[in-house]
Amino acid sequence: MNGPGDPKQSPSAGLPGWLLAALYAVAVIGPTVASIADGGPTIGKAVVVAAGVAALAMLLAQFVTSGRFERVSGRLGLDVTMGFHRMAGMAVLALVAVHVFAIPLQHGLPSLPRYATRLANSLAAPGNAPGLAATLFLLVLVPWAKWFRGRIMRYEIWRLVHGLGATLIVVLVALHAAHRGESLFTPAALTMILLLAAVGIGSLVVVYAVRPRTAYGHGFRIEGVRRLSPTVVELTALSEQARFAFRPGQFAWIAFAGRHTLTDNPFSIASAPEDLPRLRFLIREAGDGTRRVATLKPGVAVAVDGPHGSFVEHGNPEALVLIAGGIGIAPILSILRSAAARGDRRPYRLVYATRRAEDLIARAEILDLTQRLDLRVDTLVEDGELPAGSRRGRMTADAMKAFVSDLDCTRVLAFVCGPPGLMDAAAAMLVECGFGSDRIVMERFDYDAAHDPVSRIVRRRFMMLFAGMVALLAGALAIFA
């Protein structure tokens, strides 16, 4: 019998957040400081050099913070990693702006007309053409990635264009840096930038060349596909090789029929590790190729890139509170099924909220789990028919407090998964009930939609990291310029 302390419940793979933050700061600040440490440049030129080198270092680091590397996102979560990735993209834009608009200040503070003339001459200089092109592409790529991803073109095409666009920008910046190399890089700075470039190129090789082979190498093939509701299908895959392993609550990127993993999508695993070598996914049809899943036949090869995700138990809690909305029930089912398979006797509390009764795709399965676990369930339906044992409406703070009133919130771990609005509301209610941010586990596939208390804390930490890096760079400028 397994329970708290089971090895399967150890912390997620990946480096701790503080260490990742330190490595990131060193990767950006190291070459930047080295580029101005030889002294001599005016403050204007030092700002131009520092902003340019820092922007390049951060741009190269973007390839590693893409969310596909478990050592980076394992403990932070895909949503937090991608949130940082997008925020760093905006920071790169800001540094590029400083780099460009500080160019006329290299030889002192000119009058406004003279400043404009110097800036225009610099932008028009033939040697700066690659840098100007990179800036223009960046001005398109970053806002597009933040606000329009998947909205103008199919998701897999967007991913390809985004990756190729980022690679093109790096190539153009490299050409610009080669032209301005003597004024930008010291030998030490150049060495560090080349190391970052090697890591970036290596990450592309892993994602686009290695991962497709390993993902199909697990040997999974479709066992069956069945419709659970008008918008949700269940896919089961089976492998005879039994090489895959995961933890309850994690997800995988999956693709089908030999197609490149560029076309894959992330789906939470709804089965338990104890169900291996069978995997189960609940897939909501929302475009981007998900509608084709219902047409797939048994025997079709399935690429499984994973496991990924930090939606897993940690810290040996005395009880678990699980809040699921709609398709967010998938990783919750994995957690509950694993607990039942292990004979876990801890208290489990589940709030299962949907808009319509037909969206209660796991109701029968959950009723069965109540017979095998110390599991109390509160089912909420907003519209339409009200199934037996369900309540009408949405979660409320008072109902949440009553639901967890018999638990010590300081020793309980809460999991929240579902639509952005539900996650925001649930996190706020849990905080009101006495849960600390470290006792609430969430993982979103759209972090930009997050407005809950826990996500705000994470964003503040990101801002503190960037502010600290700016302060260190300002100190270096004061010392060496």
Secondary structure, 3 states (H helix, E strand, C coil): CCCCCCHHHCCCCCCCHHHHHHHHHHHHHHHHHHHHCCCCCCHHHHHHHHHHHHHHHHHHHCCCCCCCCHHHHCCCCHHHHHHHHHHHHHHHHHHHHHHHHCHHHCCCCCCHHHHHHHHHHHHHCHHHHHHHHHHHHHHHHHHHHHHCCCCCCCHHHHHHHHHHHHHHHHHHHHHHHHHCHHHHCCHHHHHHHHHHHHHHHHHHHHHHHHHHHHHHHCCEEEEEEEEEECCEEEEEEEECCCCCCCCCCCEEEEEECCCCHHHCEEEEECCCHHHCCEEEEEEECCCCCHHHHHHCCCCCEEEEEEEECCCCCCCCCCEEEEEEEHHHHHHHHHHHHHHHHHCCCCEEEEEEEEEEHHHCCCHHHHHHHCCCCEEEEEEEEEECCCCCCEEECCCCHHHHHHHCCCCCHHHEEEEEECCHHHHHHHHHHHHHHCCCHHHEEECCCCHHHCCCHHHHHHHHHHHHHHHHHHHHHHHHHHHHC
